[in-house]
Amino acid sequence: MKKSINRTVFREYDIRGSYPAEIDERVAYALGLAFARLMKIKKIAIGRDARPESERVFWPLAAGLSAGGLAINDLGVCATPELFFAVGAKKFPGGVMVTASHSPAGQTGFKFCDGRGQVLGLKTGLKKLITLAEAELNKLAPGAKLQPQKKQINFISIAEDYKKFALSFIKPAEAAGFKLILDASSGSGGHLADVIFRALPLKFEAINFRTNDQQFRHGLNPLLAENQLAVKNLVKTQQADLGIIFDGDADRLVFIDEWGEAIPPYYINCLLAEIILGLKPGSVIVADARLNLAIAKAIADRGGKILVQRSGYANFIKTMTEKKLLFGCENSGHVIINFALKKKQQYIYGDVLIPALLILKHLKKNKLTLSQAVKPFAGSYAISGELNFPAKDFSKLAARIRRAFPTAKFSQLDGLSARDPKQDWFFNVRPSHTEPLVRVNIEAGSNRLVNQLKKKLLASIK
């Protein structure tokens, strides 16, 4: 009987599913061997998050890559930005990060990339990998050895190279005196964060920096309010300047201000756009299509240009690489930077530590608290936060929304976006790529108008 891989594990910008029901050792081996066949390269960098499920599929993946003729360079447990940074800094022609990011316990997954850091997604090469992997899976003997030999693996670290690059963005005096609460969500980013922040003259309390930490343990998604409680409380009780929460593989971050309030990533993106335009005047800033009034104004007011992009890490990397752009940001907490901000080399990857350092530097230079720094953006435009509702037929829903807002200007870059320039409001409704839901984001000049739009949209959705 021919074997196939569950198609639901293949996402727009990665592979993710439950272990072992959807992704097991044999699937991992087949994917590794298929990637080697597809890329036709000689060496690769690999790493994994801190999940036990990821370790179980990591070694079969390495065995498959090695069977395909690749020399394996293993970063071990690391943050996703470490893996992608290593590909660019050491010029590896490919890389794989074994991670399920912020997904619930019991899952694992893979982020495959080429030498440019371009991630294989459903629109960027993943379909070819699926075909090859299923062919290899069906060739695999029942008792096949799925473990690599240690002599086939070169164990490496990129932390010192990463530290040198990150600290090129800030002088020690520009970080002096801060008191921070840092939360690695019991994921794989604790070590790298420790390396960077210990090199600066500031104080920080590190929580959930190890996978077995129990006192403040919580889920892996920092956007969820219940996963922010520990940092919010510690910021207030310890009178810290701010808090930072990383997700499970440390490629997304959420900021908590000096009052213990979470700052929506959208307003952090506005602040970062301002900072980047101070470093590189006239730059094109890439922002996702879910919200863009406040950030478009922030960019225009500082002499930059905005490029609105369909959400998704792979989509950002592809666009920024092709256009040689310096900076991009998603409302999910992803921040995308180009080596060319500091180096001659063009290489695009997602980072969380450099954006954090840039914000500290900005606060110090301008004698601002974090809440003061984002106030111009939050004060100009209110947002709804992402709202999720059940919906099966998006095309019918989109037609109803168009009828309900006859004066709006619509676009379909990512789901359905609507804008009314006269009333200065915007919303985006897009189907989830993984669930039978629609995700709604609303932005307007007041909370009152946001609530009015929300009520009208809900009527169309229901």
PLY file of the C-alpha trace (Angstrom):
ply
format ascii 1.0
element vertex 462
property float x
property float y
property float z
element edge 461
property int vertex1
property int vertex2
end_header
0.00 0.00 0.00
1.39 3.36 -1.03
2.19 5.66 1.90
1.56 9.38 1.90
2.32 12.28 4.23
-0.66 14.08 5.78
-1.11 17.19 3.62
-2.31 19.30 6.55
1.24 19.47 7.93
2.41 21.54 4.96
1.81 25.23 5.63
2.32 28.38 3.64
5.76 28.88 5.19
6.72 25.73 7.08
5.87 22.12 7.99
4.11 21.50 11.30
2.10 18.66 12.84
1.57 16.31 15.75
4.15 13.70 16.73
3.98 10.82 15.91
0.53 10.79 14.29
1.39 13.24 11.49
5.18 13.60 11.67
7.27 10.66 12.88
10.86 9.45 12.47
10.24 7.91 9.04
8.63 11.09 7.69
11.54 13.12 9.07
14.08 10.84 7.38
12.20 11.00 4.07
11.99 14.80 4.23
15.72 15.07 4.93
16.66 12.79 2.06
14.20 14.58 -0.26
15.67 17.98 0.64
19.16 16.70 -0.19
17.90 15.39 -3.54
16.05 18.64 -4.28
18.79 21.12 -3.37
21.83 19.25 -4.74
24.14 20.89 -2.21
27.12 19.51 -0.25
26.65 20.83 3.28
23.90 22.11 5.56
23.28 23.73 8.97
20.64 22.20 11.21
19.18 23.07 14.63
16.19 22.27 16.80
13.94 23.81 19.43
13.70 22.49 22.98
10.68 20.20 22.50
11.22 16.48 23.17
9.23 15.77 19.99
11.73 17.80 17.98
14.67 15.82 19.31
12.94 12.57 18.35
12.65 13.59 14.69
15.90 15.58 14.59
18.25 12.62 14.34
16.26 10.80 11.63
16.18 14.08 9.70
19.97 14.33 10.02
20.29 10.70 8.89
18.21 11.44 5.79
20.24 14.53 4.97
23.46 12.56 5.43
22.18 9.69 3.27
21.61 12.31 0.57
25.30 13.19 0.68
25.23 16.32 2.84
27.84 17.22 5.45
25.89 18.00 8.62
26.69 21.05 10.78
24.65 20.79 13.97
23.82 23.85 16.11
21.96 21.66 18.60
19.16 23.28 20.61
19.03 26.87 19.39
16.75 29.77 18.54
15.34 29.83 15.01
17.18 33.15 14.33
20.45 31.39 15.20
19.89 28.80 12.48
19.03 31.36 9.83
21.84 33.68 10.95
24.30 30.79 10.64
23.19 30.10 7.06
23.91 33.70 6.10
27.02 34.35 8.21
28.79 31.10 7.33
27.39 30.91 3.81
25.80 27.49 4.16
23.90 26.60 0.98
20.94 25.35 3.02
19.51 24.96 6.49
16.78 23.20 8.47
15.29 24.26 11.79
13.30 21.54 13.56
10.58 23.46 15.38
6.85 23.79 15.92
7.35 27.42 17.00
4.56 28.42 19.42
2.21 25.51 18.60
0.83 23.41 21.49
2.80 20.63 23.17
2.96 17.36 21.24
3.85 18.97 17.91
7.01 19.33 15.89
7.90 20.61 12.44
10.53 21.85 9.99
11.63 25.10 8.41
13.75 24.34 5.35
15.71 27.13 3.67
18.18 27.65 0.85
21.45 29.58 1.02
19.65 32.93 0.73
17.56 32.13 3.79
14.50 31.70 1.57
12.09 29.37 3.36
10.39 26.58 1.48
6.65 27.24 1.69
3.70 26.12 -0.41
4.38 29.01 -2.78
8.16 28.81 -2.53
9.24 25.24 -3.34
7.56 23.06 -0.73
5.33 21.23 -3.23
8.36 19.69 -4.96
9.71 18.58 -1.60
6.42 16.83 -0.77
6.51 14.78 -3.99
10.13 13.73 -3.46
9.60 12.95 0.24
6.65 10.65 -0.43
8.69 8.80 -3.04
11.51 8.30 -0.52
9.05 7.26 2.20
7.72 4.48 -0.02
11.25 3.22 -0.73
12.12 3.07 2.96
12.50 -0.48 4.30
10.50 -1.35 7.46
13.61 -1.82 9.62
15.74 0.91 8.08
18.38 2.58 10.29
17.21 6.14 10.98
20.09 7.41 13.10
23.19 9.15 11.71
26.72 8.18 12.71
28.34 10.76 15.01
31.35 10.98 12.68
28.97 12.32 10.01
28.11 15.38 12.13
30.14 18.51 12.87
28.88 20.21 16.05
29.09 24.01 15.79
28.07 27.21 17.62
27.18 30.57 16.13
26.49 32.46 19.39
29.73 34.50 19.42
29.33 35.55 15.78
25.73 36.47 16.51
26.75 38.49 19.57
29.33 40.44 17.59
26.76 41.35 14.94
23.98 42.20 17.41
26.22 44.40 19.56
27.36 46.34 16.50
23.96 48.07 16.69
24.45 49.47 20.21
27.23 50.89 22.36
27.37 49.66 25.97
26.57 53.14 27.32
23.38 53.19 25.23
22.01 50.28 27.26
23.34 51.30 30.64
21.00 51.39 33.62
18.03 49.49 32.24
16.24 46.93 34.35
14.53 44.24 32.29
12.42 41.13 32.74
13.21 38.58 30.02
11.05 35.50 29.44
12.17 32.76 27.02
8.90 30.80 27.43
10.87 27.65 28.37
11.88 27.51 24.73
15.16 27.49 22.81
16.02 31.21 22.89
17.25 31.52 26.47
20.93 30.81 25.79
21.27 33.35 22.99
19.41 36.03 24.95
21.69 35.38 27.92
24.80 35.74 25.75
23.64 39.09 24.33
22.21 40.77 27.42
25.03 39.70 29.75
27.40 41.63 27.48
25.62 44.92 28.30
25.74 47.10 31.46
22.13 46.50 32.45
20.23 44.31 34.89
17.78 41.64 33.87
15.84 38.84 35.48
15.66 35.77 33.27
12.61 33.54 33.65
11.79 30.34 31.75
15.30 30.31 30.27
15.50 26.53 30.73
12.97 23.95 29.61
12.63 22.56 33.12
11.93 25.90 34.84
8.70 25.56 36.80
8.05 28.72 38.83
6.76 30.88 35.98
6.04 28.20 33.39
3.41 29.00 30.73
2.54 28.35 27.08
4.75 29.11 24.09
2.68 31.84 22.41
3.50 35.28 23.90
0.53 36.94 22.17
-1.88 35.16 24.52
-2.73 37.18 27.63
-2.37 34.20 29.98
1.24 33.74 28.84
2.07 37.38 29.65
0.96 37.35 33.30
4.30 36.45 34.89
6.23 39.20 33.11
3.50 41.78 33.70
3.54 41.06 37.43
7.34 41.06 37.67
7.67 44.34 35.78
5.29 45.99 38.25
6.60 44.43 41.46
10.27 44.93 40.56
9.70 48.35 38.96
11.47 47.24 35.81
11.74 49.46 32.72
10.15 46.86 30.47
9.66 43.18 29.82
10.26 41.06 26.74
8.67 37.66 26.05
10.04 35.38 23.32
8.02 32.56 21.79
9.04 28.89 21.85
11.73 29.12 19.18
12.56 32.81 19.80
11.61 34.21 16.40
8.78 36.39 17.77
8.67 38.80 20.68
6.16 40.78 22.71
6.98 43.85 24.80
5.53 44.74 28.20
5.80 48.43 29.14
6.86 49.94 32.47
3.25 49.80 33.73
2.98 46.07 33.11
0.84 46.51 30.00
1.40 44.51 26.80
2.18 46.65 23.75
0.57 45.28 20.57
3.32 44.29 18.12
1.75 46.65 15.57
2.73 49.70 17.62
6.20 48.22 18.24
6.50 47.91 14.46
5.64 51.60 14.08
8.38 52.45 16.58
10.90 50.19 14.84
10.04 51.75 11.47
10.83 55.15 12.97
14.14 53.85 14.34
15.17 52.20 11.05
14.39 55.34 9.08
16.65 57.23 11.48
19.44 54.77 10.66
18.70 54.50 6.92
16.73 57.55 5.69
14.42 57.01 2.75
14.19 53.23 3.23
11.30 51.09 2.06
9.70 49.41 5.07
7.78 46.18 4.48
4.63 45.77 6.60
1.98 43.08 6.53
-1.48 43.63 5.08
-3.44 43.08 8.28
-3.04 46.68 9.54
-1.32 49.63 7.94
-2.78 53.09 8.65
-0.60 54.02 11.66
2.55 52.46 10.27
2.02 54.01 6.83
1.73 57.44 8.49
4.77 56.81 10.70
6.83 55.84 7.66
5.60 58.71 5.45
6.13 61.29 8.20
9.79 60.24 8.40
10.46 60.26 4.66
10.23 56.53 4.03
8.04 54.38 1.81
5.81 51.46 2.78
5.47 48.20 0.88
2.45 46.21 2.01
3.10 42.47 1.90
1.01 39.35 2.32
1.68 37.95 5.80
3.93 34.94 6.30
7.66 34.67 7.01
8.45 33.01 3.67
6.60 35.74 1.78
8.55 38.49 3.54
11.92 36.83 2.97
11.17 36.32 -0.72
10.06 39.92 -1.33
12.82 41.52 0.71
15.49 39.35 -0.90
14.32 40.09 -4.43
14.09 43.85 -3.77
17.12 44.06 -1.44
15.08 45.75 1.28
16.43 46.39 4.77
13.55 45.93 7.20
10.16 44.26 7.51
7.71 43.61 10.32
4.61 41.50 10.92
1.84 42.06 13.45
2.53 38.57 14.81
5.76 39.80 16.43
8.10 38.72 13.62
10.77 41.27 12.70
12.80 40.76 9.53
16.17 42.45 8.98
18.88 42.53 6.34
22.59 42.05 7.11
23.03 45.14 4.90
21.87 47.32 7.81
25.45 46.86 9.04
27.35 44.75 6.48
27.93 44.85 2.74
26.31 41.43 2.46
22.64 41.16 1.45
20.95 38.50 3.57
17.45 38.57 5.04
16.39 36.72 8.20
14.05 37.03 11.17
15.51 38.45 14.38
14.23 39.36 17.86
17.31 40.47 19.79
18.51 43.23 17.47
15.06 44.91 17.43
15.07 44.78 21.24
18.51 46.42 21.35
17.44 49.12 18.90
14.45 49.97 21.09
16.59 50.18 24.23
18.98 52.49 22.41
16.08 54.69 21.23
14.58 54.93 24.72
17.95 55.85 26.25
18.80 58.46 23.61
15.41 60.16 23.78
14.87 59.72 27.55
11.58 57.91 27.00
9.74 55.07 28.66
8.34 52.42 26.35
4.76 53.62 26.82
5.84 57.17 25.91
7.68 55.93 22.82
4.62 54.18 21.36
2.05 56.78 22.49
2.15 58.78 19.20
1.10 55.69 17.27
-1.38 54.21 19.75
-2.85 57.68 20.32
-3.47 58.28 16.61
-5.02 54.93 15.68
-6.96 52.42 17.74
-6.93 48.74 16.80
-9.23 45.84 17.59
-6.60 43.17 18.15
-6.97 40.03 16.06
-10.49 38.60 16.31
-11.29 35.04 15.23
-14.65 33.74 14.06
-15.89 30.44 12.55
-16.38 30.61 8.79
-16.39 27.93 6.10
-16.95 29.72 2.77
-14.70 32.76 2.58
-15.77 33.77 -0.93
-19.42 34.12 0.15
-18.37 36.00 3.26
-16.23 38.39 1.21
-19.20 39.12 -1.07
-21.39 39.95 1.95
-18.72 42.28 3.35
-18.40 44.11 0.03
-22.16 44.70 0.00
-22.13 45.92 3.61
-19.42 48.53 2.91
-20.32 49.99 -0.51
-18.11 53.12 -0.20
-14.94 51.26 0.84
-11.94 50.63 -1.38
-11.08 46.92 -1.37
-7.93 44.93 -2.07
-7.23 41.17 -2.03
-3.51 41.00 -1.31
-4.16 38.95 1.84
-7.78 37.91 2.24
-9.96 41.01 1.91
-8.86 44.47 3.03
-11.09 47.54 3.06
-10.29 51.20 3.54
-12.36 54.36 3.70
-10.01 57.33 3.17
-12.66 59.89 4.18
-13.47 58.32 7.54
-9.89 57.07 7.94
-10.57 53.45 8.82
-9.24 50.10 7.66
-9.98 46.44 8.21
-8.65 43.11 7.01
-10.53 39.82 6.99
-8.58 36.74 5.96
-9.11 32.99 6.17
-6.92 31.01 8.52
-4.47 28.69 6.75
-4.88 26.03 9.43
-8.39 26.27 10.91
-11.98 26.89 9.69
-11.79 30.47 10.95
-11.55 34.00 9.64
-9.19 36.41 11.32
-10.30 40.04 11.59
-8.19 43.15 12.26
-9.70 46.65 12.46
-7.98 50.03 12.67
-9.50 53.51 12.97
-8.98 56.95 14.46
-10.98 56.13 17.62
-12.14 53.20 19.71
-15.72 54.25 19.03
-15.24 53.85 15.28
-13.40 50.53 15.76
-16.38 49.22 17.74
-18.84 50.43 15.10
-16.92 48.64 12.37
-16.63 45.53 14.52
-20.40 45.42 15.04
-21.08 45.83 11.33
-18.50 43.21 10.35
-19.88 40.72 12.84
-23.30 41.10 11.30
-21.82 40.14 7.91
-19.82 37.23 9.34
-22.71 35.72 11.28
0 1
1 2
2 3
3 4
4 5
5 6
6 7
7 8
8 9
9 10
10 11
11 12
12 13
13 14
14 15
15 16
16 17
17 18
18 19
19 20
20 21
21 22
22 23
23 24
24 25
25 26
26 27
27 28
28 29
29 30
30 31
31 32
32 33
33 34
34 35
35 36
36 37
37 38
38 39
39 40
40 41
41 42
42 43
43 44
44 45
45 46
46 47
47 48
48 49
49 50
50 51
51 52
52 53
53 54
54 55
55 56
56 57
57 58
58 59
59 60
60 61
61 62
62 63
63 64
64 65
65 66
66 67
67 68
68 69
69 70
70 71
71 72
72 73
73 74
74 75
75 76
76 77
77 78
78 79
79 80
80 81
81 82
82 83
83 84
84 85
85 86
86 87
87 88
88 89
89 90
90 91
91 92
92 93
93 94
94 95
95 96
96 97
97 98
98 99
99 100
100 101
101 102
102 103
103 104
104 105
105 106
106 107
107 108
108 109
109 110
110 111
111 112
112 113
113 114
114 115
115 116
116 117
117 118
118 119
119 120
120 121
121 122
122 123
123 124
124 125
125 126
126 127
127 128
128 129
129 130
130 131
131 132
132 133
133 134
134 135
135 136
136 137
137 138
138 139
139 140
140 141
141 142
142 143
143 144
144 145
145 146
146 147
147 148
148 149
149 150
150 151
151 152
152 153
153 154
154 155
155 156
156 157
157 158
158 159
159 160
160 161
161 162
162 163
163 164
164 165
165 166
166 167
167 168
168 169
169 170
170 171
171 172
172 173
173 174
174 175
175 176
176 177
177 178
178 179
179 180
180 181
181 182
182 183
183 184
184 185
185 186
186 187
187 188
188 189
189 190
190 191
191 192
192 193
193 194
194 195
195 196
196 197
197 198
198 199
199 200
200 201
201 202
202 203
203 204
204 205
205 206
206 207
207 208
208 209
209 210
210 211
211 212
212 213
213 214
214 215
215 216
216 217
217 218
218 219
219 220
220 221
221 222
222 223
223 224
224 225
225 226
226 227
227 228
228 229
229 230
230 231
231 232
232 233
233 234
234 235
235 236
236 237
237 238
238 239
239 240
240 241
241 242
242 243
243 244
244 245
245 246
246 247
247 248
248 249
249 250
250 251
251 252
252 253
253 254
254 255
255 256
256 257
257 258
258 259
259 260
260 261
261 262
262 263
263 264
264 265
265 266
266 267
267 268
268 269
269 270
270 271
271 272
272 273
273 274
274 275
275 276
276 277
277 278
278 279
279 280
280 281
281 282
282 283
283 284
284 285
285 286
286 287
287 288
288 289
289 290
290 291
291 292
292 293
293 294
294 295
295 296
296 297
297 298
298 299
299 300
300 301
301 302
302 303
303 304
304 305
305 306
306 307
307 308
308 309
309 310
310 311
311 312
312 313
313 314
314 315
315 316
316 317
317 318
318 319
319 320
320 321
321 322
322 323
323 324
324 325
325 326
326 327
327 328
328 329
329 330
330 331
331 332
332 333
333 334
334 335
335 336
336 337
337 338
338 339
339 340
340 341
341 342
342 343
343 344
344 345
345 346
346 347
347 348
348 349
349 350
350 351
351 352
352 353
353 354
354 355
355 356
356 357
357 358
358 359
359 360
360 361
361 362
362 363
363 364
364 365
365 366
366 367
367 368
368 369
369 370
370 371
371 372
372 373
373 374
374 375
375 376
376 377
377 378
378 379
379 380
380 381
381 382
382 383
383 384
384 385
385 386
386 387
387 388
388 389
389 390
390 391
391 392
392 393
393 394
394 395
395 396
396 397
397 398
398 399
399 400
400 401
401 402
402 403
403 404
404 405
405 406
406 407
407 408
408 409
409 410
410 411
411 412
412 413
413 414
414 415
415 416
416 417
417 418
418 419
419 420
420 421
421 422
422 423
423 424
424 425
425 426
426 427
427 428
428 429
429 430
430 431
431 432
432 433
433 434
434 435
435 436
436 437
437 438
438 439
439 440
440 441
441 442
442 443
443 444
444 445
445 446
446 447
447 448
448 449
449 450
450 451
451 452
452 453
453 454
454 455
455 456
456 457
457 458
458 459
459 460
460 461
